[in-house]
Amino acid sequence: MFKPITGNKFRFRCHKDIQCFTECCSDLNLVLTPYDIIRIKNRLGLPSDDFLTKYTDTRFDNKARFPRVILKMNKDKNKKCPFVSSDGCTIYQDRPGACRIYPIGRAAMKPDGKTDTCEHFFIVQEKHCLGFQEDKEWTIEEWMKNEGLDKYNTMNDKWLEIITSPKNLGREKETAQKIQMFFMASYNLDKFRKFIFESNFLKLFEIEPALKEKLFSDDVELMKFAFDWLKFSLYGDKTIRIRPEAIPS
C-alpha cells in the first residue's frame, strides 16, 4: 500500500468519470488537525462544541501522549464520510489536509528549536484506486501547490512541534489537567476564546491590544496563540508573558 516515489514524480488523476470515484472516502481513520477543524466548522457555520459532537470521535491511544480527534464516518454499510456525495466532496474547498494530499503520504516531525520540518513523502496506493492509471504526471512540489497544501502544512507544522516534543509534562498529578488544556486549545477554539476573555487570563498575562482584538474575532490568529499557550502551559516555554503584578513576590 505504501510505495516510494521514484524520481520525485508520480502519475495520478482523480475525476468524476473514473470508476472508483469517492471510494477512497469511506471507512477512514482520518485524524483532524486544529486547522482542519477551523476550516470545516466555519464552512458549516457551526460552533466548535456542535461540530465536535456531531462529526468527530475522540480517541486516546496508549502510544500517543495526547488525544486525537477523528472524523466520524456515517453508519451506513460502507461507512462513508459524512461530507461525500455522488458528486464528490461537499466541503471540497475546506477539506482536511489528509484528503488534500492523497494519494501522497507525508511523514513529518519538527524537532524543538529547529526552523525546518523534517519530512518524507511516499505513495499511498490502495487496490481500488484507478487514478494511477491516468496519464497526468506530477512532481511532489506541483501536487502540493495544486492541492493548496502549503498553508495547511504551515499551520499544521506549528502544532506538530507541540505533539512531537520530547519535553516532559511535569508532575504526574498535573497531567490530566494539562491534557484537558491541550484538548481545548487544540480542538475547541470557541471554548478557548471564552477561557481567555471570560476568566482572569487577561489579568494574568500580557496581551497586546492589537492581538487581543484579533483573538476575539479571528480563529486562525486564535489558533496560533493557542499553540504558544500550549508551549507555555504544557512545557513551561517562555512564549507567553506574565504580567509583573501577577508574579508572586
Residue frames as qw, qx, qy, qz and C-alpha x, y, z in Angstrom:
[[0.000, 0.884, 0.467, 0.000, 0.00, 0.00, 0.00],
 [0.175, -0.932, 0.146, 0.282, 2.87, 2.39, 0.78],
 [0.832, 0.308, 0.193, 0.419, 5.37, 2.78, -2.02],
 [0.396, -0.489, 0.119, 0.768, 8.43, 5.01, -2.53],
 [0.438, 0.860, 0.122, -0.231, 8.25, 7.84, -5.03],
 [0.757, 0.012, 0.348, 0.553, 10.73, 7.31, -7.85],
 [0.399, 0.238, 0.280, 0.840, 12.47, 10.37, -9.21],
 [0.042, 0.314, 0.320, -0.893, 10.14, 12.75, -7.35],
 [0.420, 0.119, -0.361, -0.824, 7.40, 12.05, -9.94],
 [0.298, 0.191, 0.916, -0.189, 4.17, 10.06, -9.99],
 [0.221, -0.176, -0.599, -0.750, 1.13, 9.60, -12.23],
 [0.002, -0.425, -0.815, 0.393, -2.33, 10.28, -10.87],
 [0.229, -0.130, -0.189, -0.946, -5.63, 11.92, -11.72],
 [0.091, 0.382, 0.857, -0.334, -8.99, 11.76, -9.98],
 [0.261, 0.029, -0.241, -0.934, -12.22, 12.87, -11.68],
 [0.629, 0.071, 0.382, -0.674, -15.96, 12.22, -11.56],
 [0.807, 0.340, -0.271, -0.400, -15.94, 9.85, -14.53],
 [0.248, 0.406, -0.870, 0.128, -13.41, 7.46, -13.05],
 [0.678, -0.247, -0.645, -0.250, -14.95, 4.16, -11.91],
 [0.573, -0.255, -0.621, 0.469, -13.57, 4.37, -8.36],
 [0.018, -0.527, 0.025, -0.849, -14.75, 7.95, -7.76],
 [0.478, -0.572, 0.208, -0.633, -15.28, 8.60, -3.99],
 [0.901, -0.158, -0.405, 0.008, -14.35, 5.02, -2.99],
 [0.524, 0.191, -0.474, 0.682, -11.45, 6.50, -1.05],
 [0.224, -0.403, 0.181, -0.869, -13.97, 8.48, 1.05],
 [0.822, -0.347, -0.238, -0.383, -15.24, 5.55, 3.12],
 [0.914, -0.352, -0.155, 0.130, -14.24, 3.76, 6.32],
 [0.431, 0.650, -0.299, 0.549, -11.48, 6.25, 7.09],
 [0.644, -0.559, -0.297, 0.429, -9.39, 6.69, 10.20],
 [0.356, 0.654, 0.103, 0.659, -8.98, 10.38, 9.40],
 [0.472, -0.487, -0.355, 0.644, -7.23, 12.42, 12.10],
 [0.135, 0.896, 0.256, 0.338, -8.26, 16.09, 12.12],
 [0.484, 0.017, -0.249, 0.839, -5.80, 18.83, 12.97],
 [0.052, -0.605, -0.401, 0.685, -6.77, 22.13, 14.63],
 [0.111, 0.357, -0.324, -0.869, -6.61, 23.92, 11.27],
 [0.145, -0.202, -0.880, -0.404, -8.79, 21.25, 9.65],
 [0.123, -0.571, -0.758, 0.291, -11.42, 21.81, 12.33],
 [0.011, 0.534, 0.094, -0.840, -11.37, 25.59, 11.88],
 [0.141, 0.171, -0.588, -0.778, -11.89, 25.32, 8.15],
 [0.219, -0.290, -0.890, -0.276, -14.70, 22.75, 8.34],
 [0.129, -0.571, -0.681, 0.440, -16.65, 24.16, 11.29],
 [0.059, 0.508, 0.005, -0.859, -16.60, 27.64, 9.79],
 [0.155, 0.032, -0.730, -0.664, -17.63, 26.24, 6.42],
 [0.270, -0.418, -0.860, -0.113, -20.63, 24.58, 8.11],
 [0.239, -0.575, -0.015, -0.782, -21.37, 27.61, 10.30],
 [0.789, -0.451, -0.415, -0.043, -21.09, 25.55, 13.49],
 [0.316, -0.813, 0.413, -0.260, -19.57, 26.39, 16.88],
 [0.214, 0.479, -0.846, 0.098, -16.75, 24.11, 17.98],
 [0.434, -0.096, 0.773, -0.453, -18.83, 22.15, 20.50],
 [0.772, 0.370, 0.232, -0.462, -21.52, 21.31, 17.96],
 [0.598, 0.593, -0.508, -0.182, -19.02, 20.30, 15.30],
 [0.036, 0.420, -0.879, 0.221, -17.04, 18.08, 17.66],
 [0.553, 0.034, 0.677, -0.485, -20.19, 16.39, 18.97],
 [0.770, 0.458, 0.151, -0.417, -21.80, 15.75, 15.60],
 [0.723, 0.632, -0.266, -0.079, -18.84, 14.94, 13.38],
 [0.332, 0.595, -0.683, 0.263, -15.98, 13.61, 15.48],
 [0.887, -0.402, -0.224, 0.037, -14.83, 10.98, 17.94],
 [0.094, -0.829, 0.506, -0.219, -12.05, 11.46, 20.46],
 [0.956, 0.012, -0.280, 0.082, -9.55, 8.65, 20.83],
 [0.362, -0.798, 0.473, -0.094, -6.92, 8.03, 23.44],
 [0.873, 0.323, -0.352, 0.096, -4.04, 5.88, 22.24],
 [0.782, -0.584, 0.059, 0.207, -1.66, 4.41, 24.80],
 [0.738, 0.088, 0.180, 0.645, 1.20, 5.07, 22.40],
 [0.195, 0.629, 0.166, 0.734, 0.29, 8.75, 21.99],
 [0.237, -0.110, -0.506, 0.822, 0.67, 11.41, 24.65],
 [0.270, 0.216, 0.157, -0.925, -2.33, 13.46, 23.56],
 [0.549, 0.423, 0.680, -0.240, -5.89, 12.63, 22.46],
 [0.102, -0.040, 0.622, 0.775, -6.71, 12.59, 18.74],
 [0.519, 0.440, 0.322, -0.659, -9.88, 13.83, 17.11],
 [0.249, 0.019, 0.870, 0.425, -11.12, 11.52, 14.34],
 [0.439, 0.099, -0.259, -0.854, -13.72, 12.36, 11.69],
 [0.531, 0.098, 0.754, -0.373, -16.81, 10.26, 12.42],
 [0.098, 0.025, -0.799, -0.592, -17.96, 8.13, 9.50],
 [0.657, -0.088, -0.117, -0.739, -21.63, 7.56, 8.66],
 [0.522, -0.166, 0.783, -0.295, -23.31, 4.41, 9.98],
 [0.802, 0.407, -0.115, -0.422, -24.22, 3.11, 6.53],
 [0.989, 0.057, 0.107, 0.086, -22.88, -0.13, 5.05],
 [0.722, 0.471, -0.094, 0.498, -19.78, 1.47, 3.53],
 [0.518, -0.650, -0.195, 0.520, -19.14, 3.86, 6.44],
 [0.445, 0.625, 0.220, 0.602, -18.95, 6.83, 4.11],
 [0.266, -0.060, -0.215, 0.938, -17.54, 10.21, 5.04],
 [0.109, 0.683, 0.606, -0.394, -20.40, 12.50, 6.15],
 [0.108, 0.729, -0.090, -0.669, -19.30, 15.08, 3.60],
 [0.111, -0.187, 0.789, 0.574, -19.19, 12.92, 0.48],
 [0.655, 0.439, 0.303, -0.535, -21.95, 12.74, -2.13],
 [0.797, 0.337, 0.461, 0.199, -22.31, 11.15, -5.56],
 [0.415, 0.884, 0.015, 0.216, -20.92, 14.40, -6.99],
 [0.579, 0.356, -0.397, 0.617, -17.87, 14.32, -4.73],
 [0.396, -0.271, -0.533, 0.697, -16.84, 16.22, -1.62],
 [0.076, -0.852, -0.463, -0.231, -19.41, 18.76, -0.41],
 [0.353, -0.908, 0.049, 0.220, -16.74, 20.72, 1.52],
 [0.850, 0.327, 0.059, 0.409, -14.07, 20.40, -1.15],
 [0.256, 0.794, -0.158, 0.528, -12.58, 23.90, -0.74],
 [0.343, -0.680, 0.444, -0.472, -12.17, 23.26, 3.00],
 [0.956, -0.059, -0.283, -0.053, -11.43, 19.54, 3.01],
 [0.692, -0.669, 0.231, 0.142, -8.89, 18.25, 5.55],
 [0.047, 0.771, -0.592, -0.229, -5.18, 18.26, 4.80],
 [0.492, -0.176, 0.851, 0.060, -5.11, 14.44, 4.76],
 [0.642, 0.561, 0.516, -0.083, -7.66, 14.44, 1.93],
 [0.299, 0.905, -0.171, -0.249, -5.81, 17.14, 0.00],
 [0.123, -0.665, 0.709, 0.200, -2.50, 15.33, -0.04],
 [0.724, 0.082, 0.683, -0.042, -3.94, 11.92, -1.07],
 [0.980, -0.111, -0.163, -0.008, -2.61, 9.78, -2.77],
 [0.443, 0.516, -0.508, 0.529, 0.64, 11.08, -1.32],
 [0.711, -0.620, -0.305, 0.132, 1.60, 10.35, 2.26],
 [0.217, 0.738, -0.317, 0.555, 3.74, 12.72, 4.30],
 [0.757, -0.453, -0.356, 0.307, 5.64, 11.67, 7.40],
 [0.208, 0.717, -0.133, 0.652, 6.80, 14.78, 9.23],
 [0.614, -0.621, -0.354, 0.335, 8.22, 15.96, 12.51],
 [0.183, 0.832, -0.104, 0.513, 9.52, 19.30, 13.74],
 [0.685, -0.198, -0.474, 0.517, 12.21, 18.95, 16.41],
 [0.314, -0.890, -0.229, 0.240, 12.31, 21.55, 19.17],
 [0.308, -0.739, 0.225, 0.555, 14.28, 24.61, 18.24],
 [0.420, 0.013, 0.665, 0.617, 14.50, 23.70, 14.56],
 [0.292, 0.422, -0.073, -0.855, 13.18, 26.02, 11.86],
 [0.481, 0.237, -0.631, -0.560, 12.62, 23.41, 9.18],
 [0.846, -0.079, 0.328, -0.412, 10.28, 20.44, 9.30],
 [0.144, -0.311, 0.911, 0.230, 11.77, 17.00, 8.62],
 [0.745, 0.310, 0.220, -0.549, 9.53, 15.33, 6.04],
 [0.187, -0.186, 0.903, 0.339, 9.38, 12.23, 3.87],
 [0.641, 0.300, -0.032, -0.706, 6.89, 11.55, 1.06],
 [0.217, -0.066, 0.961, 0.157, 5.54, 8.25, -0.25],
 [0.451, -0.058, -0.526, -0.719, 2.71, 6.91, -2.43],
 [0.475, 0.054, 0.720, -0.503, -0.46, 5.54, -0.81],
 [0.386, 0.183, -0.668, -0.609, -1.61, 3.08, -3.49],
 [0.578, 0.041, 0.643, -0.500, -4.88, 1.44, -2.49],
 [0.348, 0.090, 0.891, 0.278, -6.23, -1.50, -4.51],
 [0.337, 0.697, 0.620, -0.127, -9.47, 0.20, -5.51],
 [0.036, 0.817, -0.059, -0.573, -7.80, 3.37, -6.84],
 [0.728, 0.443, 0.414, 0.320, -7.63, 3.64, -10.62],
 [0.072, 0.984, -0.024, -0.159, -6.20, 7.14, -10.60],
 [0.444, -0.590, 0.551, 0.388, -2.68, 5.80, -11.03],
 [0.604, 0.255, 0.668, 0.351, -3.63, 4.51, -14.48],
 [0.280, 0.930, 0.214, -0.107, -4.33, 8.05, -15.70],
 [0.729, 0.392, 0.060, 0.558, -1.76, 9.90, -17.80],
 [0.074, -0.941, 0.062, -0.325, -1.30, 13.03, -15.66],
 [0.763, 0.013, -0.365, 0.534, 2.23, 13.29, -14.21],
 [0.296, -0.929, -0.011, -0.224, 3.18, 15.36, -11.16],
 [0.434, 0.305, -0.594, 0.605, 6.18, 16.24, -9.09],
 [0.390, -0.487, -0.659, 0.421, 5.67, 16.45, -5.32],
 [0.122, -0.283, -0.123, 0.943, 6.02, 20.23, -5.49],
 [0.252, -0.118, -0.498, -0.822, 3.42, 20.52, -8.27],
 [0.449, -0.429, -0.771, -0.140, 0.96, 18.34, -6.39],
 [0.335, -0.435, -0.523, 0.652, 1.37, 20.25, -3.12],
 [0.022, 0.184, -0.074, -0.980, 0.78, 23.56, -4.88],
 [0.320, -0.194, -0.654, -0.657, -2.18, 22.28, -6.88],
 [0.502, -0.470, -0.725, -0.028, -3.92, 20.96, -3.77],
 [0.221, -0.795, 0.025, -0.565, -3.33, 24.08, -1.69],
 [0.847, -0.331, -0.367, 0.195, -1.20, 22.26, 0.86],
 [0.427, 0.378, -0.316, 0.758, 1.37, 24.95, 1.63],
 [0.330, -0.530, 0.163, -0.764, -0.92, 26.81, 4.03],
 [0.892, -0.339, -0.171, -0.244, -2.14, 23.59, 5.64],
 [0.837, 0.045, -0.344, 0.423, 1.39, 22.35, 6.23],
 [0.184, 0.472, -0.292, 0.811, 2.49, 25.71, 7.64],
 [0.564, -0.494, 0.098, -0.655, -0.38, 25.71, 10.12],
 [0.951, -0.212, -0.182, -0.133, -0.17, 22.02, 10.98],
 [0.716, 0.261, -0.421, 0.491, 3.59, 22.00, 11.47],
 [0.118, -0.551, 0.355, -0.746, 3.25, 24.56, 14.28],
 [0.814, -0.340, 0.131, -0.453, 1.03, 22.05, 16.07],
 [0.920, 0.176, -0.328, 0.122, 3.32, 19.18, 15.12],
 [0.301, 0.528, -0.515, 0.604, 6.08, 20.84, 17.11],
 [0.497, -0.435, 0.378, -0.649, 3.90, 20.56, 20.22],
 [0.935, -0.105, 0.087, -0.326, 2.68, 16.97, 19.87],
 [0.894, 0.268, -0.273, 0.233, 6.11, 15.58, 18.92],
 [0.026, -0.790, 0.439, -0.427, 8.04, 17.44, 21.60],
 [0.697, -0.004, -0.674, 0.245, 10.16, 15.17, 23.82],
 [0.053, -0.406, 0.435, -0.802, 9.73, 17.57, 26.77],
 [0.216, -0.262, -0.889, 0.307, 8.21, 16.26, 29.98],
 [0.272, -0.657, -0.445, -0.545, 4.71, 17.34, 31.00],
 [0.159, -0.539, 0.418, -0.714, 5.86, 17.85, 34.57],
 [0.279, -0.156, 0.803, -0.504, 4.35, 16.40, 37.74],
 [0.094, -0.190, -0.944, -0.254, 2.07, 13.41, 37.23],
 [0.036, 0.555, 0.703, -0.444, -0.75, 14.92, 39.30],
 [0.181, 0.608, -0.014, -0.773, -0.95, 17.81, 36.80],
 [0.154, -0.088, 0.811, 0.557, -1.03, 15.64, 33.69],
 [0.168, 0.556, 0.813, 0.038, -4.82, 15.17, 33.49],
 [0.064, 0.847, 0.243, -0.468, -5.39, 18.94, 33.70],
 [0.096, -0.550, 0.493, 0.667, -2.76, 19.56, 31.03],
 [0.202, 0.167, 0.884, 0.387, -4.39, 17.01, 28.72],
 [0.146, 0.757, 0.613, -0.171, -7.72, 18.83, 29.14],
 [0.020, -0.797, 0.099, 0.595, -5.99, 22.11, 28.32],
 [0.201, -0.242, 0.740, 0.594, -4.43, 20.53, 25.25],
 [0.222, 0.456, 0.841, 0.188, -7.81, 19.34, 24.01],
 [0.094, 0.857, 0.391, -0.323, -9.50, 22.70, 24.50],
 [0.063, -0.763, 0.270, 0.583, -6.72, 24.81, 22.97],
 [0.214, -0.183, 0.805, 0.522, -6.22, 22.41, 20.04],
 [0.034, 0.301, 0.885, 0.352, -9.75, 21.40, 19.09],
 [0.114, -0.770, -0.627, 0.014, -12.33, 23.61, 20.83],
 [0.341, 0.196, -0.014, 0.920, -11.30, 27.15, 19.96],
 [0.313, -0.653, -0.288, -0.627, -14.66, 28.67, 20.88],
 [0.745, -0.608, -0.265, 0.073, -14.20, 27.35, 24.42],
 [0.666, -0.088, -0.093, 0.735, -10.58, 28.53, 24.43],
 [0.091, 0.509, 0.151, 0.842, -11.74, 32.01, 23.42],
 [0.555, -0.713, -0.247, -0.349, -14.12, 32.06, 26.40],
 [0.809, -0.353, -0.214, 0.418, -11.26, 30.91, 28.60],
 [0.459, 0.174, -0.012, 0.871, -9.26, 33.96, 27.51],
 [0.080, -0.420, -0.143, -0.893, -11.99, 36.58, 27.69],
 [0.630, -0.546, -0.240, -0.497, -14.24, 35.28, 30.50],
 [0.822, -0.377, -0.296, 0.307, -11.64, 34.27, 33.09],
 [0.356, -0.878, 0.115, 0.297, -8.75, 36.07, 34.80],
 [0.821, 0.203, 0.250, 0.471, -6.49, 35.25, 31.86],
 [0.363, 0.744, 0.095, 0.553, -6.05, 38.83, 30.64],
 [0.395, -0.886, 0.135, -0.201, -5.29, 39.99, 34.18],
 [0.824, -0.423, 0.317, 0.203, -2.51, 37.44, 34.47],
 [0.693, 0.057, 0.449, 0.562, -0.87, 37.64, 31.04],
 [0.012, 0.616, -0.154, -0.772, 0.36, 40.50, 28.87],
 [0.504, 0.442, 0.676, 0.307, -1.54, 40.57, 25.58],
 [0.122, -0.137, 0.210, 0.960, -1.06, 43.49, 23.20],
 [0.438, 0.445, 0.345, -0.701, -4.33, 45.34, 22.36],
 [0.487, 0.444, -0.477, -0.582, -3.99, 44.62, 18.64],
 [0.243, 0.127, -0.960, -0.055, -3.52, 40.90, 19.31],
 [0.228, 0.228, 0.760, -0.564, -6.39, 40.88, 21.79],
 [0.528, 0.443, 0.015, -0.724, -8.67, 42.25, 19.08],
 [0.467, 0.341, -0.726, -0.371, -7.57, 39.53, 16.67],
 [0.051, 0.034, -0.968, 0.242, -8.10, 36.80, 19.26],
 [0.396, 0.298, 0.522, -0.694, -11.67, 37.94, 19.70],
 [0.634, 0.544, 0.081, -0.544, -12.62, 37.69, 16.04],
 [0.542, 0.585, -0.559, -0.228, -10.06, 35.68, 14.06],
 [0.963, -0.207, 0.119, -0.123, -9.98, 31.90, 14.53],
 [0.829, 0.377, -0.213, 0.354, -6.63, 31.42, 12.79],
 [0.117, 0.658, -0.409, 0.621, -4.92, 34.04, 14.96],
 [0.703, -0.487, 0.272, -0.442, -6.55, 32.45, 17.99],
 [0.996, 0.042, -0.055, 0.057, -5.21, 29.05, 16.94],
 [0.581, 0.529, -0.346, 0.513, -1.67, 30.43, 16.56],
 [0.240, -0.626, 0.400, -0.624, -1.92, 31.97, 20.01],
 [0.911, -0.284, 0.093, -0.285, -3.25, 28.67, 21.36],
 [0.890, 0.242, -0.264, 0.283, -0.09, 26.96, 20.15],
 [0.220, 0.566, -0.434, 0.666, 2.05, 29.50, 22.05],
 [0.594, -0.494, 0.257, -0.580, -0.16, 28.97, 25.09],
 [0.989, -0.086, -0.091, -0.083, 0.26, 25.20, 24.89],
 [0.669, 0.387, -0.401, 0.492, 4.05, 25.51, 24.75],
 [0.106, -0.542, 0.399, -0.732, 3.82, 27.70, 27.87],
 [0.714, -0.352, 0.221, -0.564, 1.25, 25.68, 29.81],
 [0.990, 0.027, -0.127, -0.056, 2.46, 22.18, 28.88],
 [0.847, 0.178, -0.181, 0.467, 6.23, 22.59, 28.78],
 [0.458, -0.753, -0.109, 0.458, 6.98, 25.89, 30.52],
 [0.521, 0.287, 0.274, 0.756, 8.36, 27.58, 27.39],
 [0.110, -0.539, -0.234, 0.802, 8.50, 31.37, 27.66],
 [0.162, 0.324, 0.645, 0.673, 6.07, 32.01, 24.80],
 [0.256, -0.796, -0.427, -0.345, 3.55, 33.97, 26.91],
 [0.246, 0.336, -0.406, 0.814, 4.48, 36.87, 29.19],
 [0.405, -0.614, -0.645, 0.208, 3.12, 37.02, 32.73],
 [0.062, -0.877, -0.058, -0.473, 2.16, 40.47, 33.99],
 [0.331, 0.364, -0.592, 0.639, 4.72, 41.64, 36.58],
 [0.416, -0.337, 0.343, -0.772, 1.98, 42.37, 39.12],
 [0.907, -0.099, -0.145, -0.383, 0.71, 38.79, 38.80],
 [0.679, 0.264, -0.617, 0.299, 4.06, 37.26, 39.77],
 [0.701, -0.668, -0.246, 0.033, 4.10, 36.31, 43.48],
 [0.024, 0.872, -0.392, 0.293, 6.64, 38.31, 45.49]]
